[in-house]
């Protein structure tokens, strides 16, 4: 499985397969799905909220419960112990960072992002120490 | 003529379905989501993701820059 971020998940759901992304099963960490769901369910005003409110019921469902043959949500439970160890090692309590790194470690030692702005400083620093390659497509 | 085993055919079918995206999305949905992840709303989308991390210490760990 290839571990991806929110950007790549949405791109693949809309059949926009990024050039360079390997042809394999894709997994979105649960905490990243949580952030995507927050954008959908917790409108903050602005054009983004207006547009997301215009999604069809099926469109909203595709974000809420992605089709597992297109994008799977990575089960966080088997990752929690590694995530906690990573969090302690790198001095963070953030589940998003620790779970993402643990998922990458358990799945081919790679993390794939749709934009470098979504990587985050700690992931960028910790990934090489853990032997994880970061790819941006 | 190239022949495929049943296993290869299943893998190819799975690859096709994966690349076809989610059939529940309408063309309008696809356009909305294009603007969100690669168009004019990308900045606002990133801000929304960052805001969730910043507002939720369990998710973001209290460090906005790193989440």
N, CA and C atoms of all chains as a GROMACS GRO file, in nm:
protein
  612
    1UNK      N    1   0.084  -0.120   0.000
    1UNK     CA    2   0.000   0.000   0.000
    1UNK      C    3   0.088   0.126   0.000
    2UNK      N    4   0.042   0.226  -0.073
    2UNK     CA    5   0.113   0.353  -0.077
    2UNK      C    6   0.039   0.452   0.012
    3UNK      N    7   0.112   0.515   0.104
    3UNK     CA    8   0.049   0.608   0.197
    3UNK      C    9   0.050   0.748   0.135
    4UNK      N   10  -0.069   0.807   0.127
    4UNK     CA   11  -0.084   0.936   0.060
    4UNK      C   12  -0.145   1.039   0.154
    5UNK      N   13  -0.142   1.165   0.110
    5UNK     CA   14  -0.201   1.273   0.191
    5UNK      C   15  -0.340   1.310   0.138
    6UNK      N   16  -0.397   1.414   0.196
    6UNK     CA   17  -0.533   1.454   0.162
    6UNK      C   18  -0.544   1.498   0.016
    7UNK      N   19  -0.443   1.568  -0.032
    7UNK     CA   20  -0.448   1.618  -0.170
    7UNK      C   21  -0.454   1.503  -0.270
    8UNK      N   22  -0.366   1.406  -0.252
    8UNK     CA   23  -0.363   1.294  -0.346
    8UNK      C   24  -0.490   1.211  -0.335
    9UNK      N   25  -0.542   1.197  -0.213
    9UNK     CA   26  -0.666   1.121  -0.197
    9UNK      C   27  -0.778   1.184  -0.279
   10UNK      N   28  -0.792   1.316  -0.269
   10UNK     CA   29  -0.899   1.383  -0.342
   10UNK      C   30  -0.875   1.375  -0.492
   11UNK      N   31  -0.750   1.391  -0.532
   11UNK     CA   32  -0.720   1.383  -0.676
   11UNK      C   33  -0.757   1.245  -0.732
   12UNK      N   34  -0.722   1.140  -0.659
   12UNK     CA   35  -0.750   1.006  -0.709
   12UNK      C   36  -0.901   0.979  -0.707
   13UNK      N   37  -0.970   1.027  -0.605
   13UNK     CA   38  -1.116   1.009  -0.602
   13UNK      C   39  -1.181   1.070  -0.726
   14UNK      N   40  -1.125   1.184  -0.773
   14UNK     CA   41  -1.184   1.247  -0.891
   14UNK      C   42  -1.119   1.198  -1.021
   15UNK      N   43  -1.053   1.083  -1.014
   15UNK     CA   44  -0.994   1.016  -1.132
   15UNK      C   45  -0.884   1.099  -1.196
   16UNK      N   46  -0.812   1.172  -1.116
   16UNK     CA   47  -0.700   1.252  -1.164
   16UNK      C   48  -0.573   1.188  -1.106
   17UNK      N   49  -0.529   1.080  -1.169
   17UNK     CA   50  -0.414   1.004  -1.116
   17UNK      C   51  -0.286   1.082  -1.142
   18UNK      N   52  -0.214   1.123  -1.038
   18UNK     CA   53  -0.094   1.205  -1.060
   18UNK      C   54   0.016   1.128  -1.132
   19UNK      N   55   0.078   1.196  -1.225
   19UNK     CA   56   0.191   1.136  -1.296
   19UNK      C   57   0.301   1.107  -1.195
   20UNK      N   58   0.355   0.988  -1.198
   20UNK     CA   59   0.463   0.952  -1.106
   20UNK      C   60   0.416   0.873  -0.987
   21UNK      N   61   0.285   0.874  -0.960
   21UNK     CA   62   0.233   0.795  -0.847
   21UNK      C   63   0.225   0.649  -0.890
   22UNK      N   64   0.293   0.559  -0.819
   22UNK     CA   65   0.292   0.418  -0.859
   22UNK      C   66   0.151   0.359  -0.858
   23UNK      N   67   0.133   0.261  -0.944
   23UNK     CA   68   0.003   0.196  -0.954
   23UNK      C   69  -0.009   0.090  -0.847
   24UNK      N   70  -0.065   0.126  -0.734
   24UNK     CA   71  -0.076   0.033  -0.623
   24UNK      C   72  -0.195   0.075  -0.538
   25UNK      N   73  -0.231  -0.008  -0.442
   25UNK     CA   74  -0.336   0.030  -0.348
   25UNK      C   75  -0.292   0.155  -0.273
   26UNK      N   76  -0.390   0.242  -0.244
   26UNK     CA   77  -0.358   0.369  -0.179
   26UNK      C   78  -0.423   0.374  -0.041
   27UNK      N   79  -0.351   0.432   0.055
   27UNK     CA   80  -0.405   0.443   0.190
   27UNK      C   81  -0.387   0.583   0.246
   28UNK      N   82  -0.496   0.635   0.302
   28UNK     CA   83  -0.493   0.767   0.366
   28UNK      C   84  -0.496   0.745   0.518
   29UNK      N   85  -0.396   0.795   0.592
   29UNK     CA   86  -0.401   0.779   0.738
   29UNK      C   87  -0.529   0.837   0.797
   30UNK      N   88  -0.581   0.773   0.901
   30UNK     CA   89  -0.711   0.812   0.957
   30UNK      C   90  -0.712   0.958   1.004
   31UNK      N   91  -0.601   1.005   1.063
   31UNK     CA   92  -0.601   1.143   1.112
   31UNK      C   93  -0.604   1.243   0.995
   32UNK      N   94  -0.553   1.202   0.880
   32UNK     CA   95  -0.562   1.289   0.762
   32UNK      C   96  -0.704   1.286   0.705
   33UNK      N   97  -0.768   1.169   0.713
   33UNK     CA   98  -0.909   1.165   0.674
   33UNK      C   99  -0.990   1.253   0.767
   34UNK      N  100  -0.955   1.254   0.894
   34UNK     CA  101  -1.023   1.340   0.992
   34UNK      C  102  -1.014   1.488   0.951
   35UNK      N  103  -0.896   1.530   0.908
   35UNK     CA  104  -0.882   1.671   0.867
   35UNK      C  105  -0.967   1.701   0.743
   36UNK      N  106  -0.973   1.604   0.653
   36UNK     CA  107  -1.056   1.621   0.533
   36UNK      C  108  -1.203   1.632   0.572
   37UNK      N  109  -1.243   1.547   0.666
   37UNK     CA  110  -1.383   1.549   0.711
   37UNK      C  111  -1.416   1.679   0.784
   38UNK      N  112  -1.319   1.732   0.858
   38UNK     CA  113  -1.341   1.860   0.925
   38UNK      C  114  -1.368   1.970   0.824
   39UNK      N  115  -1.295   1.968   0.714
   39UNK     CA  116  -1.318   2.070   0.609
   39UNK      C  117  -1.458   2.055   0.550
   40UNK      N  118  -1.505   1.930   0.545
   40UNK     CA  119  -1.637   1.904   0.486
   40UNK      C  120  -1.750   1.938   0.583
   41UNK      N  121  -1.734   1.899   0.708
   41UNK     CA  122  -1.845   1.909   0.804
   41UNK      C  123  -1.842   2.036   0.888
   42UNK      N  124  -1.729   2.102   0.894
   42UNK     CA  125  -1.715   2.216   0.984
   42UNK      C  126  -1.681   2.342   0.904
   43UNK      N  127  -1.781   2.395   0.834
   43UNK     CA  128  -1.754   2.509   0.747
   43UNK      C  129  -1.703   2.629   0.826
   44UNK      N  130  -1.598   2.690   0.774
   44UNK     CA  131  -1.538   2.805   0.840
   44UNK      C  132  -1.570   2.934   0.766
   45UNK      N  133  -1.665   2.926   0.676
   45UNK     CA  134  -1.695   3.043   0.593
   45UNK      C  135  -1.600   3.046   0.476
   46UNK      N  136  -1.620   3.145   0.390
   46UNK     CA  137  -1.531   3.156   0.275
   46UNK      C  138  -1.578   3.071   0.158
   47UNK      N  139  -1.504   3.084   0.050
   47UNK     CA  140  -1.544   3.019  -0.074
   47UNK      C  141  -1.532   2.867  -0.066
   48UNK      N  142  -1.431   2.820   0.008
   48UNK     CA  143  -1.412   2.675   0.020
   48UNK      C  144  -1.537   2.610   0.079
   49UNK      N  145  -1.586   2.666   0.188
   49UNK     CA  146  -1.705   2.610   0.252
   49UNK      C  147  -1.825   2.616   0.158
   50UNK      N  148  -1.839   2.728   0.088
   50UNK     CA  149  -1.951   2.742  -0.005
   50UNK      C  150  -1.947   2.633  -0.112
   51UNK      N  151  -1.829   2.612  -0.166
   51UNK     CA  152  -1.817   2.514  -0.274
   51UNK      C  153  -1.837   2.372  -0.225
   52UNK      N  154  -1.778   2.340  -0.109
   52UNK     CA  155  -1.795   2.204  -0.056
   52UNK      C  156  -1.942   2.176  -0.025
   53UNK      N  157  -2.016   2.281   0.012
   53UNK     CA  158  -2.159   2.265   0.039
   53UNK      C  159  -2.236   2.235  -0.090
   54UNK      N  160  -2.176   2.264  -0.203
   54UNK     CA  161  -2.243   2.238  -0.332
   54UNK      C  162  -2.216   2.098  -0.386
   55UNK      N  163  -2.135   2.020  -0.315
   55UNK     CA  164  -2.113   1.882  -0.360
   55UNK      C  165  -2.245   1.805  -0.357
   56UNK      N  166  -2.263   1.717  -0.451
   56UNK     CA  167  -2.383   1.632  -0.453
   56UNK      C  168  -2.377   1.538  -0.332
   57UNK      N  169  -2.491   1.478  -0.295
   57UNK     CA  170  -2.487   1.380  -0.185
   57UNK      C  171  -2.386   1.268  -0.211
   58UNK      N  172  -2.379   1.221  -0.335
   58UNK     CA  173  -2.281   1.117  -0.368
   58UNK      C  174  -2.138   1.169  -0.356
   59UNK      N  175  -2.119   1.294  -0.394
   59UNK     CA  176  -1.987   1.356  -0.383
   59UNK      C  177  -1.942   1.367  -0.238
   60UNK      N  178  -2.036   1.407  -0.153
   60UNK     CA  179  -2.002   1.415  -0.010
   60UNK      C  180  -1.970   1.275   0.045
   61UNK      N  181  -2.048   1.177   0.003
   61UNK     CA  182  -2.024   1.039   0.049
   61UNK      C  183  -1.885   0.990   0.007
   62UNK      N  184  -1.842   1.032  -0.111
   62UNK     CA  185  -1.711   0.983  -0.159
   62UNK      C  186  -1.598   1.036  -0.070
   63UNK      N  187  -1.620   1.151  -0.008
   63UNK     CA  188  -1.521   1.203   0.088
   63UNK      C  189  -1.542   1.138   0.225
   64UNK      N  190  -1.668   1.126   0.264
   64UNK     CA  191  -1.698   1.072   0.398
   64UNK      C  192  -1.656   0.926   0.409
   65UNK      N  193  -1.688   0.850   0.308
   65UNK     CA  194  -1.654   0.706   0.308
   65UNK      C  195  -1.594   0.671   0.173
   66UNK      N  196  -1.466   0.699   0.155
   66UNK     CA  197  -1.404   0.673   0.024
   66UNK      C  198  -1.418   0.527  -0.016
   67UNK      N  199  -1.440   0.507  -0.144
   67UNK     CA  200  -1.451   0.370  -0.194
   67UNK      C  201  -1.318   0.300  -0.169
   68UNK      N  202  -1.317   0.189  -0.095
   68UNK     CA  203  -1.190   0.126  -0.056
   68UNK      C  204  -1.107   0.076  -0.173
   69UNK      N  205  -1.170   0.054  -0.287
   69UNK     CA  206  -1.092   0.011  -0.404
   69UNK      C  207  -1.020   0.131  -0.467
   70UNK      N  208  -1.059   0.250  -0.427
   70UNK     CA  209  -0.994   0.371  -0.482
   70UNK      C  210  -0.896   0.426  -0.378
   71UNK      N  211  -0.946   0.456  -0.260
   71UNK     CA  212  -0.860   0.503  -0.150
   71UNK      C  213  -0.908   0.436  -0.021
   72UNK      N  214  -0.820   0.362   0.043
   72UNK     CA  215  -0.853   0.300   0.171
   72UNK      C  216  -0.812   0.394   0.285
   73UNK      N  217  -0.888   0.391   0.393
   73UNK     CA  218  -0.846   0.461   0.515
   73UNK      C  219  -0.762   0.362   0.595
   74UNK      N  220  -0.639   0.402   0.626
   74UNK     CA  221  -0.546   0.312   0.696
   74UNK      C  222  -0.596   0.292   0.839
   75UNK      N  223  -0.610   0.168   0.878
   75UNK     CA  224  -0.653   0.137   1.015
   75UNK      C  225  -0.544   0.184   1.112
   76UNK      N  226  -0.577   0.276   1.203
   76UNK     CA  227  -0.472   0.330   1.290
   76UNK      C  228  -0.433   0.235   1.404
   77UNK      N  229  -0.518   0.137   1.435
   77UNK     CA  230  -0.494   0.058   1.556
   77UNK      C  231  -0.361  -0.017   1.556
   78UNK      N  232  -0.327  -0.086   1.446
   78UNK     CA  233  -0.197  -0.158   1.450
   78UNK      C  234  -0.077  -0.063   1.450
   79UNK      N  235  -0.102   0.064   1.421
   79UNK     CA  236   0.009   0.160   1.409
   79UNK      C  237   0.035   0.235   1.539
   80UNK      N  238  -0.058   0.225   1.635
   80UNK     CA  239  -0.052   0.314   1.750
   80UNK      C  240   0.076   0.298   1.832
   81UNK      N  241   0.122   0.175   1.851
   81UNK     CA  242   0.242   0.156   1.933
   81UNK      C  243   0.363   0.221   1.867
   82UNK      N  244   0.380   0.196   1.737
   82UNK     CA  245   0.491   0.259   1.666
   82UNK      C  246   0.474   0.411   1.665
   83UNK      N  247   0.350   0.456   1.648
   83UNK     CA  248   0.325   0.601   1.644
   83UNK      C  249   0.363   0.666   1.777
   84UNK      N  250   0.329   0.598   1.888
   84UNK     CA  251   0.363   0.653   2.020
   84UNK      C  252   0.515   0.658   2.039
   85UNK      N  253   0.584   0.553   1.992
   85UNK     CA  254   0.730   0.550   2.003
   85UNK      C  255   0.792   0.662   1.918
   86UNK      N  256   0.738   0.683   1.801
   86UNK     CA  257   0.789   0.790   1.713
   86UNK      C  258   0.762   0.926   1.776
   87UNK      N  259   0.642   0.943   1.832
   87UNK     CA  260   0.608   1.070   1.895
   87UNK      C  261   0.705   1.101   2.009
   88UNK      N  262   0.734   0.998   2.090
   88UNK     CA  263   0.827   1.019   2.202
   88UNK      C  264   0.968   1.052   2.152
   89UNK      N  265   1.010   0.981   2.049
   89UNK     CA  266   1.146   1.002   1.996
   89UNK      C  267   1.164   1.142   1.940
   90UNK      N  268   1.060   1.194   1.875
   90UNK     CA  269   1.076   1.322   1.810
   90UNK      C  270   1.007   1.437   1.884
   91UNK      N  271   0.960   1.408   2.006
   91UNK     CA  272   0.911   1.514   2.092
   91UNK      C  273   0.785   1.582   2.044
   92UNK      N  274   0.689   1.501   2.001
   92UNK     CA  275   0.559   1.558   1.962
   92UNK      C  276   0.450   1.472   2.021
   93UNK      N  277   0.334   1.530   2.040
   93UNK     CA  278   0.220   1.449   2.082
   93UNK      C  279   0.116   1.446   1.970
   94UNK      N  280   0.150   1.500   1.857
   94UNK     CA  281   0.053   1.509   1.748
   94UNK      C  282   0.033   1.376   1.678
   95UNK      N  283  -0.092   1.329   1.679
   95UNK     CA  284  -0.124   1.200   1.616
   95UNK      C  285  -0.103   1.206   1.465
   96UNK      N  286  -0.134   1.319   1.405
   96UNK     CA  287  -0.122   1.331   1.260
   96UNK      C  288   0.020   1.299   1.214
   97UNK      N  289   0.117   1.360   1.282
   97UNK     CA  290   0.257   1.340   1.245
   97UNK      C  291   0.300   1.196   1.274
   98UNK      N  292   0.272   1.152   1.397
   98UNK     CA  293   0.320   1.020   1.439
   98UNK      C  294   0.253   0.909   1.359
   99UNK      N  295   0.124   0.923   1.336
   99UNK     CA  296   0.052   0.818   1.261
   99UNK      C  297   0.098   0.815   1.115
  100UNK      N  298   0.119   0.933   1.059
  100UNK     CA  299   0.165   0.939   0.919
  100UNK      C  300   0.301   0.871   0.906
  101UNK      N  301   0.392   0.902   0.997
  101UNK     CA  302   0.525   0.840   0.991
  101UNK      C  303   0.518   0.690   1.016
  102UNK      N  304   0.436   0.649   1.111
  102UNK     CA  305   0.423   0.505   1.139
  102UNK      C  306   0.362   0.433   1.018
  103UNK      N  307   0.266   0.495   0.953
  103UNK     CA  308   0.205   0.434   0.834
  103UNK      C  309   0.308   0.422   0.721
  104UNK      N  310   0.390   0.524   0.706
  104UNK     CA  311   0.493   0.519   0.603
  104UNK      C  312   0.596   0.411   0.632
  105UNK      N  313   0.631   0.400   0.760
  105UNK     CA  314   0.729   0.299   0.801
  105UNK      C  315   0.677   0.157   0.773
  106UNK      N  316   0.548   0.139   0.795
  106UNK     CA  317   0.489   0.005   0.779
  106UNK      C  318   0.451  -0.027   0.635
  107UNK      N  319   0.457   0.073   0.549
  107UNK     CA  320   0.412   0.053   0.411
  107UNK      C  321   0.516   0.103   0.311
  108UNK      N  322   0.623   0.030   0.299
  108UNK     CA  323   0.720   0.058   0.194
  108UNK      C  324   0.817   0.171   0.224
  109UNK      N  325   0.811   0.224   0.346
  109UNK     CA  326   0.904   0.332   0.386
  109UNK      C  327   0.898   0.450   0.290
  110UNK      N  328   0.775   0.485   0.250
  110UNK     CA  329   0.754   0.600   0.163
  110UNK      C  330   0.629   0.673   0.208
  111UNK      N  331   0.630   0.806   0.187
  111UNK     CA  332   0.511   0.888   0.206
  111UNK      C  333   0.494   0.974   0.082
  112UNK      N  334   0.372   0.982   0.033
  112UNK     CA  335   0.346   1.056  -0.091
  112UNK      C  336   0.254   1.174  -0.061
  113UNK      N  337   0.295   1.292  -0.105
  113UNK     CA  338   0.218   1.414  -0.082
  113UNK      C  339   0.183   1.482  -0.214
  114UNK      N  340   0.072   1.555  -0.211
  114UNK     CA  341   0.030   1.628  -0.330
  114UNK      C  342   0.090   1.766  -0.340
  115UNK      N  343   0.143   1.815  -0.228
  115UNK     CA  344   0.211   1.945  -0.228
  115UNK      C  345   0.310   1.947  -0.112
  116UNK      N  346   0.423   2.012  -0.132
  116UNK     CA  347   0.522   2.013  -0.022
  116UNK      C  348   0.474   2.095   0.098
  117UNK      N  349   0.377   2.182   0.076
  117UNK     CA  350   0.323   2.261   0.188
  117UNK      C  351   0.250   2.174   0.290
  118UNK      N  352   0.212   2.054   0.250
  118UNK     CA  353   0.135   1.969   0.341
  118UNK      C  354   0.222   1.868   0.416
  119UNK      N  355   0.353   1.876   0.397
  119UNK     CA  356   0.441   1.777   0.461
  119UNK      C  357   0.458   1.809   0.610
  120UNK      N  358   0.491   1.933   0.639
  120UNK     CA  359   0.515   1.972   0.779
  120UNK      C  360   0.661   1.953   0.816
  121UNK      N  361   0.710   2.046   0.897
  121UNK     CA  362   0.852   2.049   0.931
  121UNK      C  363   0.901   1.925   1.003
  122UNK      N  364   0.820   1.875   1.097
  122UNK     CA  365   0.868   1.760   1.176
  122UNK      C  366   0.872   1.632   1.091
  123UNK      N  367   0.773   1.613   1.006
  123UNK     CA  368   0.775   1.496   0.917
  123UNK      C  369   0.897   1.504   0.826
  124UNK      N  370   0.924   1.623   0.778
  124UNK     CA  371   1.039   1.641   0.688
  124UNK      C  372   1.171   1.608   0.760
  125UNK      N  373   1.178   1.644   0.888
  125UNK     CA  374   1.302   1.617   0.963
  125UNK      C  375   1.310   1.471   1.008
  126UNK      N  376   1.196   1.416   1.049
  126UNK     CA  377   1.199   1.281   1.108
  126UNK      C  378   1.207   1.171   1.002
  127UNK      N  379   1.146   1.194   0.887
  127UNK     CA  380   1.138   1.088   0.786
  127UNK      C  381   1.276   1.031   0.750
  128UNK      N  382   1.375   1.113   0.718
  128UNK     CA  383   1.505   1.055   0.682
  128UNK      C  384   1.566   0.974   0.795
  129UNK      N  385   1.547   1.019   0.919
  129UNK     CA  386   1.603   0.945   1.033
  129UNK      C  387   1.537   0.807   1.047
  130UNK      N  388   1.414   0.797   1.002
  130UNK     CA  389   1.341   0.670   1.010
  130UNK      C  390   1.356   0.588   0.883
  131UNK      N  391   1.429   0.641   0.788
  131UNK     CA  392   1.448   0.569   0.661
  131UNK      C  393   1.331   0.580   0.567
  132UNK      N  394   1.249   0.683   0.587
  132UNK     CA  395   1.129   0.702   0.504
  132UNK      C  396   1.158   0.807   0.396
  133UNK      N  397   1.124   0.773   0.272
  133UNK     CA  398   1.140   0.869   0.163
  133UNK      C  399   1.011   0.949   0.145
  134UNK      N  400   1.027   1.078   0.125
  134UNK     CA  401   0.911   1.164   0.099
  134UNK      C  402   0.906   1.195  -0.049
  135UNK      N  403   0.791   1.172  -0.109
  135UNK     CA  404   0.771   1.200  -0.251
  135UNK      C  405   0.659   1.302  -0.267
  136UNK      N  406   0.680   1.394  -0.356
  136UNK     CA  407   0.577   1.494  -0.387
  136UNK      C  408   0.544   1.486  -0.535
  137UNK      N  409   0.417   1.466  -0.566
  137UNK     CA  410   0.375   1.459  -0.708
  137UNK      C  411   0.258   1.552  -0.733
  138UNK      N  412  -0.048  -1.288  -2.983
  138UNK     CA  413  -0.153  -1.244  -2.891
  138UNK      C  414  -0.106  -1.264  -2.746
  139UNK      N  415  -0.125  -1.160  -2.666
  139UNK     CA  416  -0.083  -1.167  -2.527
  139UNK      C  417  -0.197  -1.223  -2.444
  140UNK      N  418  -0.169  -1.329  -2.370
  140UNK     CA  419  -0.274  -1.384  -2.284
  140UNK      C  420  -0.243  -1.350  -2.139
  141UNK      N  421  -0.348  -1.330  -2.062
  141UNK     CA  422  -0.333  -1.295  -1.920
  141UNK      C  423  -0.392  -1.406  -1.835
  142UNK      N  424  -0.327  -1.434  -1.725
  142UNK     CA  425  -0.382  -1.530  -1.632
  142UNK      C  426  -0.501  -1.466  -1.560
  143UNK      N  427  -0.579  -1.548  -1.491
  143UNK     CA  428  -0.694  -1.495  -1.417
  143UNK      C  429  -0.647  -1.395  -1.312
  144UNK      N  430  -0.536  -1.429  -1.247
  144UNK     CA  431  -0.482  -1.338  -1.146
  144UNK      C  432  -0.444  -1.204  -1.206
  145UNK      N  433  -0.380  -1.209  -1.324
  145UNK     CA  434  -0.341  -1.084  -1.390
  145UNK      C  435  -0.463  -1.003  -1.434
  146UNK      N  436  -0.565  -1.075  -1.481
  146UNK     CA  437  -0.688  -1.005  -1.522
  146UNK      C  438  -0.754  -0.936  -1.404
  147UNK      N  439  -0.756  -1.005  -1.290
  147UNK     CA  440  -0.815  -0.945  -1.169
  147UNK      C  441  -0.737  -0.820  -1.127
  148UNK      N  442  -0.604  -0.831  -1.132
  148UNK     CA  443  -0.521  -0.716  -1.095
  148UNK      C  444  -0.544  -0.600  -1.190
  149UNK      N  445  -0.556  -0.631  -1.320
  149UNK     CA  446  -0.579  -0.527  -1.419
  149UNK      C  447  -0.715  -0.461  -1.398
  150UNK      N  448  -0.815  -0.541  -1.366
  150UNK     CA  449  -0.948  -0.486  -1.340
  150UNK      C  450  -0.945  -0.396  -1.216
  151UNK      N  451  -0.872  -0.440  -1.118
  151UNK     CA  452  -0.860  -0.360  -0.995
  151UNK      C  453  -0.789  -0.227  -1.023
  152UNK      N  454  -0.685  -0.235  -1.107
  152UNK     CA  455  -0.612  -0.114  -1.145
  152UNK      C  456  -0.704  -0.018  -1.220
  153UNK      N  457  -0.786  -0.073  -1.310
  153UNK     CA  458  -0.878   0.012  -1.387
  153UNK      C  459  -0.978   0.081  -1.295
  154UNK      N  460  -1.031   0.007  -1.199
  154UNK     CA  461  -1.131   0.066  -1.108
  154UNK      C  462  -1.068   0.174  -1.021
  155UNK      N  463  -0.942   0.149  -0.976
  155UNK     CA  464  -0.871   0.246  -0.894
  155UNK      C  465  -0.851   0.375  -0.970
  156UNK      N  466  -0.810   0.362  -1.094
  156UNK     CA  467  -0.780   0.481  -1.175
  156UNK      C  468  -0.905   0.553  -1.223
  157UNK      N  469  -1.018   0.483  -1.219
  157UNK     CA  470  -1.143   0.545  -1.266
  157UNK      C  471  -1.201   0.641  -1.163
  158UNK      N  472  -1.147   0.640  -1.042
  158UNK     CA  473  -1.197   0.729  -0.939
  158UNK      C  474  -1.329   0.680  -0.882
  159UNK      N  475  -1.388   0.764  -0.797
  159UNK     CA  476  -1.512   0.726  -0.732
  159UNK      C  477  -1.631   0.759  -0.821
  160UNK      N  478  -1.710   0.656  -0.860
  160UNK     CA  479  -1.822   0.680  -0.952
  160UNK      C  480  -1.934   0.764  -0.893
  161UNK      N  481  -1.931   0.785  -0.762
  161UNK     CA  482  -2.038   0.867  -0.702
  161UNK      C  483  -2.020   1.015  -0.731
  162UNK      N  484  -1.901   1.055  -0.776
  162UNK     CA  485  -1.877   1.197  -0.805
  162UNK      C  486  -1.940   1.235  -0.938
  163UNK      N  487  -2.012   1.345  -0.939
  163UNK     CA  488  -2.065   1.399  -1.064
  163UNK      C  489  -1.956   1.484  -1.131
  164UNK      N  490  -1.975   1.516  -1.259
  164UNK     CA  491  -1.878   1.608  -1.324
  164UNK      C  492  -1.863   1.739  -1.246
  165UNK      N  493  -1.973   1.789  -1.191
  165UNK     CA  494  -1.964   1.915  -1.114
  165UNK      C  495  -1.882   1.894  -0.986
  166UNK      N  496  -1.903   1.780  -0.919
  166UNK     CA  497  -1.824   1.747  -0.800
  166UNK      C  498  -1.675   1.744  -0.835
  167UNK      N  499  -1.644   1.682  -0.947
  167UNK     CA  500  -1.502   1.671  -0.987
  167UNK      C  501  -1.441   1.808  -1.010
  168UNK      N  502  -1.520   1.898  -1.067
  168UNK     CA  503  -1.469   2.032  -1.091
  168UNK      C  504  -1.449   2.108  -0.958
  169UNK      N  505  -1.544   2.091  -0.867
  169UNK     CA  506  -1.530   2.156  -0.734
  169UNK      C  507  -1.401   2.106  -0.667
  170UNK      N  508  -1.382   1.976  -0.669
  170UNK     CA  509  -1.265   1.918  -0.600
  170UNK      C  510  -1.135   1.952  -0.673
  171UNK      N  511  -1.142   1.970  -0.804
  171UNK     CA  512  -1.022   2.016  -0.877
  171UNK      C  513  -0.979   2.153  -0.826
  172UNK      N  514  -1.076   2.242  -0.808
  172UNK     CA  515  -1.043   2.377  -0.759
  172UNK      C  516  -0.985   2.370  -0.617
  173UNK      N  517  -1.033   2.272  -0.538
  173UNK     CA  518  -0.988   2.262  -0.399
  173UNK      C  519  -0.843   2.214  -0.390
  174UNK      N  520  -0.808   2.112  -0.466
  174UNK     CA  521  -0.675   2.053  -0.447
  174UNK      C  522  -0.570   2.097  -0.548
  175UNK      N  523  -0.613   2.160  -0.658
  175UNK     CA  524  -0.510   2.205  -0.753
  175UNK      C  525  -0.547   2.334  -0.824
  176UNK      N  526  -0.648   2.403  -0.775
  176UNK     CA  527  -0.689   2.527  -0.840
  176UNK      C  528  -0.686   2.645  -0.745
  177UNK      N  529  -0.780   2.736  -0.766
  177UNK     CA  530  -0.778   2.863  -0.694
  177UNK      C  531  -0.808   2.850  -0.544
  178UNK      N  532  -0.860   2.737  -0.500
  178UNK     CA  533  -0.894   2.723  -0.357
  178UNK      C  534  -0.791   2.643  -0.278
  179UNK      N  535  -0.679   2.617  -0.341
  179UNK     CA  536  -0.575   2.535  -0.276
  179UNK      C  537  -0.525   2.600  -0.147
  180UNK      N  538  -0.505   2.731  -0.151
  180UNK     CA  539  -0.455   2.802  -0.031
  180UNK      C  540  -0.556   2.789   0.083
  181UNK      N  541  -0.682   2.809   0.048
  181UNK     CA  542  -0.786   2.804   0.149
  181UNK      C  543  -0.800   2.662   0.205
  182UNK      N  544  -0.782   2.563   0.119
  182UNK     CA  545  -0.789   2.423   0.162
  182UNK      C  546  -0.675   2.394   0.259
  183UNK      N  547  -0.555   2.436   0.224
  183UNK     CA  548  -0.441   2.412   0.313
  183UNK      C  549  -0.463   2.481   0.448
  184UNK      N  550  -0.519   2.601   0.443
  184UNK     CA  551  -0.547   2.675   0.567
  184UNK      C  552  -0.648   2.598   0.652
  185UNK      N  553  -0.746   2.536   0.588
  185UNK     CA  554  -0.846   2.458   0.663
  185UNK      C  555  -0.782   2.336   0.728
  186UNK      N  556  -0.694   2.268   0.656
  186UNK     CA  557  -0.624   2.152   0.714
  186UNK      C  558  -0.538   2.196   0.831
  187UNK      N  559  -0.464   2.304   0.811
  187UNK     CA  560  -0.376   2.354   0.918
  187UNK      C  561  -0.458   2.398   1.040
  188UNK      N  562  -0.574   2.457   1.014
  188UNK     CA  563  -0.658   2.505   1.124
  188UNK      C  564  -0.708   2.389   1.209
  189UNK      N  565  -0.740   2.278   1.146
  189UNK     CA  566  -0.783   2.160   1.223
  189UNK      C  567  -0.670   2.111   1.313
  190UNK      N  568  -0.549   2.105   1.258
  190UNK     CA  569  -0.435   2.062   1.339
  190UNK      C  570  -0.410   2.158   1.454
  191UNK      N  571  -0.424   2.287   1.425
  191UNK     CA  572  -0.397   2.388   1.528
  191UNK      C  573  -0.501   2.386   1.639
  192UNK      N  574  -0.626   2.356   1.601
  192UNK     CA  575  -0.735   2.361   1.699
  192UNK      C  576  -0.745   2.235   1.782
  193UNK      N  577  -0.685   2.128   1.737
  193UNK     CA  578  -0.701   1.998   1.803
  193UNK      C  579  -0.565   1.945   1.847
  194UNK      N  580  -0.531   1.959   1.975
  194UNK     CA  581  -0.398   1.916   2.022
  194UNK      C  582  -0.373   1.767   2.000
  195UNK      N  583  -0.478   1.685   2.002
  195UNK     CA  584  -0.457   1.541   1.977
  195UNK      C  585  -0.405   1.518   1.835
  196UNK      N  586  -0.459   1.593   1.743
  196UNK     CA  587  -0.418   1.576   1.603
  196UNK      C  588  -0.285   1.647   1.578
  197UNK      N  589  -0.280   1.774   1.615
  197UNK     CA  590  -0.165   1.856   1.578
  197UNK      C  591  -0.052   1.858   1.678
  198UNK      N  592  -0.080   1.815   1.800
  198UNK     CA  593   0.025   1.815   1.901
  198UNK      C  594   0.063   1.954   1.949
  199UNK      N  595  -0.019   2.052   1.913
  199UNK     CA  596   0.004   2.187   1.962
  199UNK      C  597   0.111   2.264   1.890
  200UNK      N  598   0.168   2.205   1.786
  200UNK     CA  599   0.271   2.275   1.710
  200UNK      C  600   0.221   2.299   1.568
  201UNK      N  601   0.173   2.420   1.546
  201UNK     CA  602   0.109   2.452   1.418
  201UNK      C  603   0.203   2.433   1.301
  202UNK      N  604   0.328   2.477   1.316
  202UNK     CA  605   0.422   2.471   1.204
  202UNK      C  606   0.452   2.328   1.162
  203UNK      N  607   0.449   2.238   1.259
  203UNK     CA  608   0.489   2.101   1.228
  203UNK      C  609   0.373   2.012   1.186
  204UNK      N  610   0.251   2.060   1.206
  204UNK     CA  611   0.136   1.976   1.174
  204UNK      C  612   0.090   2.004   1.033
   0.00000   0.00000   0.00000
